[in-house]
């Protein structure tokens, strides 16, 4: 037996949420072959399935691309600071993919080790994440290579599994999920199908060992020469979380803001003296892959990648984590070969 | 809501110009309760705000034994420091911190201390010098080697004279060849050479070396020759930071976040870091 909800009921649930002046977020078709997670004004915009996944991720609803952290006002020689609270509005994210939701426990570590970023935490607490298990995948998907799967539950409050035209099986995973679907589901004999997912394409552990032990290796140049340094891989990644802190204002005052930043940009690490530890794309590509497979796992025990494939699909030169890993694996084989 | 990014407001109580482009600024909390609560370790750093321009990372260059105020020192070199350059007494700036690990002053007790600073790197060592002088009986001989390109580039020169008058303290000042004036009475030469000539007893010594990478690179072999082991040589890394608290993602050297696990490392630790600094 399972709990199911019809498509119609699900859309009604979303509309009821919006009617309470709360924010509903879901994948919306914004162009040909372009879906984006965005705020919806009614459930008619919700495009749950029929494509692989949105080109962005849900991280921006917890860690916005631009966020005021306080305001400053000039009063003669004095300065006044004014607190800025993140909007208290409850958020419902519906139709997240398992590779989106699984990024949340990963981001939780970053924003809470030692110092707690309450802007992130407040949004996280105010958000219910309803994930749709994947019924399809493409060549760029590799969730199974990083320990996830098309029906992975990490980070979700409830998981929906399609039962065809009849709607979805609902698996509530947290109190937030239960609260949302309370009295909204029916018992049914039908259960959602869980697909096998993409074939496992690599083992992250030897990749981690390789990136940790090959800081100086010609392979980084091989990867970097293809890279344009545009940063789209980091912006569309569910787990990338680097940011800048800058002031935006006028002569009377302004706001200090957190803006998304990217390890792929030269200015990211450039000192005031002009010295730059990561002076070229070789160093910057190395940092990105080292962070994902070496540094983050060492610090927090998980891989900084959910295998969503956004970095592959969005890259203008077909360079993403998956084919970078392929290049690293070849280099690792060469290394071993040389050792013999 | 706790806001880890929000600074405390501080009043500028003194500004000292050291060179054509270096100033140090003394600040205290506008809120006396914040002064009461505040403490730090020498070697720690803060994020200093010039509102409207942003935040920059500087070492707190005053000693942790001075309770009513802190000091920082900077070179006018970018957007934030251009604004800090214009500060006057009574002005307000922002401060977050202290962050980072600081110098292991307790572990250095009973040892001779050799402080080696190049150029604008005197301030991050100055805090440790004052700390050691104020806890004089805990440390052995203190040697301070300070060099800059020219006489006009030396900072905290008044304090150099003051330190030299303390018991068991030797101050060696130098400028690069060509950087001397007719009145210059001290050493002429590059820091590594000057150290070699100075016959500093190294048997029981800790060396703290801060300066431009090129100076550090040529100084380390000299210290090695003197017999100071990598576990007894320390430095402070200066990677670019925005948050200072391990989130913004840019100051790491491999798995080590300089803002949280540094900025102070022994040479032994630095040698185990990937070259990302």
HADDOCK unambig.tbl for C-alpha pairs under 7 A between the chains (distance, minus, plus):
assign (segid A and resid 77 and name CA) (segid B and resid 91 and name CA) 5.84 0.50 0.50
assign (segid A and resid 78 and name CA) (segid B and resid 91 and name CA) 6.85 0.50 0.50
assign (segid A and resid 78 and name CA) (segid B and resid 92 and name CA) 6.11 0.50 0.50
assign (segid A and resid 79 and name CA) (segid B and resid 92 and name CA) 6.51 0.50 0.50
assign (segid A and resid 110 and name CA) (segid B and resid 247 and name CA) 6.05 0.50 0.50
assign (segid A and resid 111 and name CA) (segid B and resid 247 and name CA) 6.38 0.50 0.50
assign (segid A and resid 115 and name CA) (segid B and resid 4 and name CA) 6.90 0.50 0.50
assign (segid A and resid 115 and name CA) (segid B and resid 245 and name CA) 6.54 0.50 0.50
assign (segid A and resid 116 and name CA) (segid B and resid 4 and name CA) 6.93 0.50 0.50
assign (segid A and resid 117 and name CA) (segid B and resid 4 and name CA) 6.44 0.50 0.50
assign (segid A and resid 118 and name CA) (segid B and resid 1 and name CA) 6.87 0.50 0.50
assign (segid A and resid 118 and name CA) (segid B and resid 2 and name CA) 6.53 0.50 0.50
assign (segid A and resid 118 and name CA) (segid B and resid 3 and name CA) 6.56 0.50 0.50
assign (segid A and resid 215 and name CA) (segid B and resid 274 and name CA) 6.75 0.50 0.50
assign (segid A and resid 242 and name CA) (segid B and resid 248 and name CA) 4.72 0.50 0.50
assign (segid A and resid 242 and name CA) (segid B and resid 249 and name CA) 5.01 0.50 0.50
assign (segid A and resid 243 and name CA) (segid B and resid 248 and name CA) 4.89 0.50 0.50
assign (segid A and resid 244 and name CA) (segid B and resid 242 and name CA) 6.29 0.50 0.50
assign (segid A and resid 244 and name CA) (segid B and resid 248 and name CA) 6.63 0.50 0.50
assign (segid A and resid 245 and name CA) (segid B and resid 242 and name CA) 6.01 0.50 0.50
assign (segid A and resid 246 and name CA) (segid B and resid 54 and name CA) 5.39 0.50 0.50
assign (segid A and resid 247 and name CA) (segid B and resid 52 and name CA) 5.36 0.50 0.50
assign (segid A and resid 247 and name CA) (segid B and resid 53 and name CA) 5.74 0.50 0.50
assign (segid A and resid 247 and name CA) (segid B and resid 54 and name CA) 5.25 0.50 0.50
assign (segid A and resid 248 and name CA) (segid B and resid 52 and name CA) 6.66 0.50 0.50
assign (segid A and resid 249 and name CA) (segid B and resid 52 and name CA) 6.24 0.50 0.50
assign (segid A and resid 254 and name CA) (segid B and resid 52 and name CA) 6.93 0.50 0.50
assign (segid A and resid 268 and name CA) (segid B and resid 250 and name CA) 6.69 0.50 0.50
assign (segid A and resid 269 and name CA) (segid B and resid 240 and name CA) 5.55 0.50 0.50
assign (segid A and resid 269 and name CA) (segid B and resid 250 and name CA) 6.01 0.50 0.50
assign (segid A and resid 270 and name CA) (segid B and resid 240 and name CA) 6.60 0.50 0.50
assign (segid A and resid 271 and name CA) (segid B and resid 240 and name CA) 5.58 0.50 0.50
assign (segid A and resid 272 and name CA) (segid B and resid 77 and name CA) 6.62 0.50 0.50
assign (segid A and resid 272 and name CA) (segid B and resid 78 and name CA) 6.59 0.50 0.50
assign (segid A and resid 277 and name CA) (segid B and resid 276 and name CA) 5.21 0.50 0.50
assign (segid A and resid 277 and name CA) (segid B and resid 277 and name CA) 4.98 0.50 0.50
assign (segid A and resid 278 and name CA) (segid B and resid 276 and name CA) 6.86 0.50 0.50
assign (segid A and resid 295 and name CA) (segid B and resid 254 and name CA) 6.40 0.50 0.50
assign (segid A and resid 295 and name CA) (segid B and resid 255 and name CA) 4.70 0.50 0.50
